[in-house]
Amino acid sequence: MSRSPLLSGLMLSAGVALIGTLLASLLMLGTGLSENSWLAVTLIIHGLALTAGGFVTGKRSESKGWYRGGLLGIMYTFVVWLIGFLAYDSSITRELMMIAGLALAAGAFGGMVGVNVKK
């Protein structure tokens, strides 16, 4: 992984999100889950990814885990929006704002825990 705490956390978050999305897609394909529950599943996946990424960011940081984890959440949201904009010409939606709020909170929480685990 990278030496930068934010880049390390962002890479881990992206990896967890990709694996979570793949598993959720396979679960939806193999079962009778409807696409109406997809928003809840998406929020859970993003929350877990950002908590893990925030943890790594906080652990690699010397201090201010909540700040760096929250910054990770903002960066992650921007990347998610940028991918959606470039691939699907999507704009800022209510769902994206929900992900942004969750990303900020989950990243900050993971960062706080990560900084304190180091000690």
N, C-alpha and C positions, 0 to 999 in steps of 0.2 A: 504494500500500500504506500501511498504518498506520505511525505513528511508533514504536509499541511494538514492540520486537524480538520478544517472544513472540507477539503477535498477528499480526505479519507472517509469522513462521515457521509459525504454526498455519494461517493462510489458505493459504500456499503448500503446506503438507503436505496439506491437505484437497483442494486443486486437483489436485495430483499423484496423490493416492489416487483421486479421482474419474475422472481420465483413465485411470489404470492399470487400474481396475476395468472401465471401459467397453471398453478394448482387450482385456483378458483375457476378458470376456464374448463379445466378437465373435470372438475366437480360438477359444473353446470352441464357439461356435455353428457356425463355419465348418469346424472340424476334428473329428476323432474323439476329442478329449481327454475323459477321464472326469472326473467330479466328485470322484473320489478324490484327484486331484492339486490340488484347489482350495485346500487348506490351505497347501501349499507356495507356490502362486501368490500367495495372500493375504499370506503372510509376506514374500515378495519385494516386493510392492507397498508394503506398510506400511514396510518397511525403506528402500526408495528414497525414499518420501515423507518419512519422518522424517529421513533424512540430508540431503535438500535443505532441509527446514524448519529443521533444526538449523544448517546452513550459513548460511542467511539470518539466523537468530537470532544466531549467533555473530558474523557480519560486522557486524551493526548494534549489537552490544554493545561496550562498551569493554574488558571483561575477563570472566573466568569463563565462557568459552564452554561448557565441559563442564557446568557447573552449569545454565546457562540452557537449553542443549540438552537436558539430562536432564529439566529441569522441563517443557520443551516436550513431551517424550515422555510424561510423566505426564499432562499436560493433554490430549494427543491421545488417550491411552488412555481417559481419563474421558469424552471426547466420543464415542468409538466405543462405549463401554459404555452411555452415556446414550441414544444413538440406538437401539441394540439393545434396551435395556430399554423405551423408549417405543414403539417400532414393533412389537417381537415379544415383549415381556414376557420377555426372556431374562435369565438370571442370570449370575453370574460363573462362567465355565467354564475348563477347562484351556486351551482355545484363546485365550481372552482373556488369561490369564496369560502365555502364550507371546508374544502380541502386546505385552503390557506390558513384558516383559523385553527384547524386541527394540527396542521404542520407546525405552526408557531408554538402551540402548546406542547405537542409531543416532543418536538426537538428541544425545547427549553427544559422539559422534564427529564429527558434522557441526558442532556448536558449536565444538569444538576446532579443526577445520580452518578454519572461518569466521573465528574470532578471529585466527588466525595468518596468514591470507591478507591481512587488512587492513593488516598492517605491511609 
